């Protein structure tokens, strides 16, 4: 346990940031899941809308320092590729 005042404060800040980052990462996973569920259901319009929402959340995570910009680009690319792939519904 730290007994230096600045380190005690730093520990409090780190814990708050950890909790916030955990919530953001959880939300990103939920957004991605919604995109994939809409795509699997065959609803192109809903999937596209969910993708825009997910991409926006990913970009906000980058701005907040939760994700690296290349990680964000990779995630958005993978989601877009899954949306563009022909689904079993259209065959």
Order of alpha helices (4+ residues) and beta strands (2+ residues): alpha-alpha-alpha
